[in-house]
């Protein structure tokens, strides 16, 4: 709890988290771990090597915060303007560090190696990818991670086999016309009607070009054009997100976005530039590892504290990079505050998000149990 609050009070964003790294290293002092620091990021990899034959199990906790002003007042409220641990990564670090201590103190019960992966840059910076490039998965047999969720009952563990979280890509479309005076549109090529038509046409992709049995979301989140009321601008800009649980559907949507953007612009006498910026892949749990998670959680915490949830979520996670390389699973842990119900708690990424710290002991136990499972 002390580590979690210290991290919460001094959050950092992105791939370079020197203060967070220092706190993690301090928490691991004296545990007899082999520690490797990242070169391209401030990651921490700590190995507990028993010297006995057995698998290498990776346990991961992400460390970065979000660019958000915290408005919930507490004694450990963020001291850094515009930066907040609003996705529970401070709890992930605390649970993983707690598991490192617990397993180090009980290393006689382990075989093989446990690798603790403290990762920066999950919130859009592809931190896991950097760590993989630096060898964090070398020799790893299976991997496991936990994510805190305020909208789940406190202490409840949930997971599923197959797609757990969505891919997340960004598209940017600039419609190019010819600007001029708003009183003489016939002397211009107005990109605004073309951009407006593009919004509707893009949303039609999901209902008319994708198999209705498949899930996906396309949202235009931003549209911008012009500077004042009496000028037809030369350009109009659209930005949005594409999310799905299937890589083939993901590729299909990409192709249709490009087709629709260029075709609609052309129909209005405009041209366009369409760019799709790839984000995280689909987070796919290995079926055997998801089942193992259920077995371990039930054995340690009781059947009432675990549920298989058949519904994936459209949030995205860069633990997907790890799961693309080695068998593994991610589980969710409920951290709803005691004075709220899951349906009323401020969700992850909210400026009012807060967590129930009593759930963290369940996370520590689950991390340790997944390592002990062999």
Secondary structure, 3 states (H helix, E strand, C coil): CHHHHHHHHCCCCCCCCHHHHHHHHHHHCCCCCEEEECCCCCCEEEEEECCCCCCEEEEEEECCCECCCCCCCCCCCCCCCCCECCCCHHHHHHHHHHHHHHHHHCHHHCCCEEEEEEECCCCCCCHHHHHHHCCCCCCCCEEEEEEEECCCCCCCEEECCEEEECCEEEEEEEEECECEECCCHHHCECHHHHHHHHHHHHHHHHHHCCCCCCCEEEEEEEEEECCCCCEECCEEEEEEEEEECCHHHHHHHHHHHHHHHHHHHHHCCCEEEEEEEEEECCEEECHHHHHHHHHHHHHHHCHHHEEECCCCECCCCCHHHHHCCCEEEEEEEECCCCCCCCCCCCCCCCCCCCCCHHHHHHHHHHHHHHHHCC
